[in-house]
Each structure stands twice: as C-alpha cells, then as structure tokens.
Amino acid sequence: MREFSALARWSIRRRLLVPLCALFIAAMLVLYGAARGYGRQAADTSYDHLLQASVLSMTDSLQLVQGAWHMDMPYAALEVLSLAANDRVFYRVTDGAGRLLTGYPDLPAPPRLTSKDHQPALFDAPYSGELVRFAVLRHQIAGPESNAVAIVQVGQTRLARDALASDIVWRATLIIGVLTLAVLALVWVGVHRSLRPVARVEKELLTRQASELRPIESPVPRELVQLVAALNGFMARLSGNLDTLRVFIADAAHQLRTPLAALRAQVQVALDEDDLAEQRRSLVAVDRNAARLTRLVNQLLSDASVNHRSSLQRFERLDAVELVRDALQDVVPQADPHSDVIWHSALAQAPLLGDALMLREAVKNLIDNALKHGSPDQTPVVVTLDRDGDAWRLTIDDQGPGIPPAQAQTIFDRFVRGAGTRASGAGLGLSIVRRVVEGHRGTIAMTNRVEGGLRVSVRLPAA
Amino acid sequence: MKARILLAWALAALCMAAPVHALDGETLDIGPADAADVLTIDASTNTQVFLGILKDFQALYPGMRLVYTELPTQTLYEDARARRTAPDLIVSSSMDLQTKLVNDGYAQPHVSPETAALPEWARWRNEVFSIGGEAMTIVYNTRAMTARDAPRSRQQLLAMLRDPARPLQGRIGTYDVAHSGIGYMAATQDARRDSMAGALWAAMGNSAAVVDEYSDGLLDRIERGELTLGYNVLESYAQRRIAAGAPLAIVRPDDYTLVVSRVALIPRDARRPELARRFLDYVLSARGQETMQRESRMLTVRTDLDAQALTGAMRPVALGTGLLVYLDDLKRQSFLQAWRGALCHRDCRPADADR
C-alpha cells in the first residue's frame, strides 16, 4: 500500500469546511480591520469639526492693536469642546516668532504650516500623559507689519473620540460576528446536504448481502456518477470473476473425479483378479492413471501459480535465447527419447523483461504439446526464435494434424482439449500459456501450416 | 478693633470647650492624635463654616483624625501645581482653578453611587465635584430699604440705579472682581448670560459703587448702614448674619440667580486617597448634604434628593472646560479692562483696584 499524507485521509466535509471557514474568517478579519480604520476616521471627523470651530472662533477674536496681538477669547471657543464631556482641553496662541501670547507654553509643536491653509491643520501628539488631538491655524493679517502672524493651536484629549470609535467598531464587529456565524452555519448545512448522497450510497452498500453485486441504484449527483459507475463496473467484473472461478472449481472437480473413479475401478479389478499377469496389467493401468492424475494436479497447481505470479508482475531482465534453451533441456529428456527437437536461432541474445519461471513453464508447455500431439512418427519439432520488429517471435512447428479452424480461438480456454487428441491432458496447458503471454503483453496464435502441421507463434516485446 | 479681639477670645474659648484644636487660626485638628488614619483637607472655606460637617464626619468615623487647613484659593491652586503639600482633598470655592487643576492632570478620578447621583453640571471627568451651592444674591439693609422697594431683578436694580433721585448713589457695593475669585466668576458669568451686564456695571460706576474683596466686608458695611444694598453677595454669609439678628434681607434675582459651588478634588498624589473618597462620599450623601445645609447654609447639589433645590431662576455654574476661558490671561486682562472701564471710570472705592 502506498503511503498517503495525513491530508489525503481528510474527510470531504473537513476539506470543504476548513478552507471555507478559513477564507471567511480571513475576510472577517479584513472587515474588522477596515471597521477599525473607519471607526477612528469617523470619530475623528466628527470631533475634528469641533476642534476646528474652536480654533476658528479663537482666531476670529484675535486683534492686532498697534503691533501687539490681543485676544478676547469667546466663551464658546472652549465651551464647544465640552461636547466631548470628559476630554481635557489645551490651547496656545503664539506670534509668528513663536513667542507665547497666551495658553500652555509647552504644547507639542505642529508639523509644518503654510499660510495658505484656511482650515486648521490636524495632528496627534502626546501631551500631559495622553495622546492629544490638535488643530492649528496660522493666521496672517495682510499689512506692512512683519509680525502680523499668529498661530492658534487647540488640543483635546481623545476620550470621546476613542469611545465613539470603539462604539462604531463594536457595532460593526457585532454585525460581522453575526454574519460570520450565519455564513458558517450555512456552509455547514450546505456541506452536510451535499454529502448526503455519499452517505446514502454507503448505507446501501453496508446493508447489502455479501453476495449481492448488482449495480448501485441510489440517485447520485453528477460529481459522483463516475465514481458509482466505476464501482458498478468493478462489481460487474468481480461478479464475472466469481462466476469463472465457480465454473473452474466445478470443472476441476469434474476433471479430478473421472481419473479417480477410473483408478478405483482398476484397483477393484486388480484386487478381484487372482491371475498375477492380469493383476499386473491392472496395476500398470493404475500407474498410468495415477500419472495422468499427477499431471493434472501439477497443471492445476501451475495454473494457480501462473495466476498468482501474473498478478504480482515481478519482472526482471532475461535472455529469451537462454530461456528457450533451458526449456528444451527440461522437456526433451522427459519426452520420448526418440523424439527430435530442432532448435534454430541466429540470435546471440534476446533481452526482454519478464518472469523467468512463468515464461519457461509456458515454453515447456508449448514444446511438450508439440511433441505430444504434433509428432506422430517421431517427426521433428522445429523451434525458432527470431526478431520481428520490436518483439521476439518464437515459433514452434510440428508435423501433426493441426487444429480445425473453429477451435483456433477456444483452444486456449481452460479444460478445452483439441479434438481427436489421443494423449491424456487436462486442457490447462494452452490456457496457462496464453495467460503467461498476455501477462507479458505478448500475443499467441495458432495456424495450420500449408505444408501440413501446426505452427504456434508467440510474440513477446523486446526490452 | 477692641470688639474683634474680644470676638477672637470668645472663639478661642469656644474651641477650647469643644474637642477641637484651632491651630494658628488656620488649621483644625480633630480626632485622636495617635490615629492611624489621618485625612488632610486643604480648603478655602472658613474653618468655622466647615466645622459642623467635619464633626459629623468624625462622629461617623471616631478613629479618624482630620486635619483641615484653610488657605486662599490661589494658594491652594499653586500648591497643588507645585506639589508642595500633598493634601488628600482640596475644597475650593474657585471652580475655574479647580477645573484647571483637573484639566492639567493634577487630580484623580472617583466614581461611586454618590458621585453618579450628581447632576451633570456638578461634576467633570469624575475628578472634580460640586459639594455645595452658594447663591449670588442682592442683600439690602432693611432699615434703609423696605421689601416693597427692594429690586427683585437686575432690570429693577438697573432702573433704580438710573433713577434721577439717585437713591443708591454711593450706597451700593459689589465684589472687587479684580481681587476676588468668586467675584470674578460671578461677573464673568453675568457677562456671559446677561447682555445688560455692561450697562449694570456702568450704572454702578455712575453711582460710585464700593467694591470689596470679601463678602463679609460688604456685609459689614451694609449691616452698619454705610451701604444700602450689595450686589452679588454670597447668600449663606448673609443668612448667617440674619440668623444672628442683623437687619438684612436677601433677594434672589428672579431673572436668574447664579449659583456657584464649593468644589472638591482628590489630588493625583494624595497620600490617602481612600480616606478622601470616604469623606467625599459622606459629603455628597443625604446625611452630608443635610448637615451642610444646616451647618454651612449652602445649597444641596443632590437635586435627585431635593426636587425643590436649584429650580426656577437658579442657574448653577457648570463645571467643565468653558470655565477655562476666563482663566486665560488675555481674556482676564480684557475682561478686567472692560469691567474697570465700566465700573471705575471714577475711582473705585477703595481705590486699590490696580493693586
């Protein structure tokens, strides 16, 4: 099993909820920041007007009398600021040279001022242990006097502003918070609803009998149609495989029963026979049947082994020349000593990727087949290996009767034996061969040769 | 002069009899000398006026020692700014100077159910509180003027001053605005509220009005018959004399009657602010206000407890930044200039207004 990161195992609900919630919370934080900025700005704007009014009314009461500034501060100049009920107030009036006319001498200096501004300039600066908002205006009287400049500066602590700002922010935050909760609830409900079909499919599968492999019928949203179709397809294949397996087991049992019954019958005959010669003949028959049974069982095992190995796909680099040569050595001594196999190959090497055990088994089966069915009078079987494009071609020619064209396809199925074959066989050999060849992405074909006999050709892709 | 010395002796004897020690006439020291809790109060209010309140408070907290020092308002203000003394509570009749101390950060806040019950005008920033009101009234000598003739409003006073018969020529007195904090406050509030204030001053000037730095000085002259009528005189002072049998009567002008306050604040560097808070809560409580009305003849500021208090034409001066305007040097100069120009175009009597 491949290693997946923890993320890959996250539930779909979590995958949907986490980014959505994160996105929303981020958006809300941005909104909160904006509300803060706006709150402060709105509060400043409201109270700045008062501060500017104060500066303007002070400026208005300034008079230049014989080169000296006089100011009769209107009561409203500071009274207007008491609309911010708890805020402290500081002011200063200086002449153009910075000499104090009245007020607090140590107020923080304003940033640079231009005489063109007719509106008081605004700035924040710490004073008397608090942040204070100041408005300052440079007042100039046109005239020959050079000192006809006065600077009026009025400041107010920020209590009322901050209270208003935080009130605005608090209200905004309340709305944002309610909105966030509402949206998160909607997202949760939405995700829950959209995942309900998955739960329905899950429930349908869970409540099924193990043997029930019919397609899922619950209606599913478009996004799940592919998945359910794939699942249905998978179940159909599984169902097919199970059927094949069932047939195979029935066939195998049937194949085993017949030689076993024959064995028992011959053993009974041998037991009932008093004549030693007859008894011996029966025992020879028993031996023959036992050998046949052994081969059958071997083939069944081989079939199972090929099945298992082809599903593993553990391929390694091989040499086909050596492989065929090894197979010949294995087969020929077992076969009739008089039989003859002619081995042709112009190739020094034929590299390919494959499972050596399976391939050798297949080649052995083919040569064995050819010797058994296609060599009636010890006529030679010709084995050839050559190159065909990007593949290796192995041909095995015999002098036998060939096969009827109708059987060219079915001959590779399990438990199918060639018509009129006299030798014993379980009908598994060619089935195994085909499985091996197809497992190596090769092809196998049987053709009757014009000059008589059968040709089996196997193509295996070269490495 | 002789009478004064006798009075002083009598007072001293009175103080000896009571468990109260008046030190050099300015400091009262009440309660056990070895007390752990010592509350220091610096105030502009006359010790004898405040004595009743201090004793009542002391009766509530017998283990506490009270040290009460009487000082001029300007001294209270300057000491607080210079942090020369560190009283736990400053009580002053100068609302503007107290407001300025708060504005400039020399006070600390106090919030309690008692302070929260005060009307808006009677507190600012929860750092300065009105503890008692004083009406600015017209006081006349009943031997020189009948109640029927007495002016009921500023308009009537102005008419009387302009009367060709000159009934008040040389016989009217008012505060010396240049030298009295309360007088200055009353005059500036008049100027702010009343468009006829300038005309009134001018008419008083024409009638050769006498100015005095103290309410008691004016009342002495009225009581003696030197003056017939005083304008902007503290009501409680007159009441005390009437109670003692003086031939005086009081008129609260019915166009408006200014009410100034005694205001208290806890300095930022008070040593025992918790004691000051306790005292403040006591003074603002129903019991404290009742005692103050009875003993000091001030007006209650707890309009929630006494619905009749400060209604009608009564106009309490509100604490707040507006009071800072008349503290401004340029403003003060131009105001005093205008006031003198109107009132003292002949020499004010006593002719020391420029001191």
Interface residues (C-beta under 8 A of the other chain):
Chain A: H70 M71 D72 M73 P74 Y75 A77 L78 E79 L81 S82 A85 N86 D87 R88 V89 F90 V93 L101 T102 G103 S128 G129
Chain B: V102 N103 D104 G105 E120 W124 R125 N126 R192 G320 T321 G322 L324 V325 Y326 D328 D329 L330 K331 S334 F335
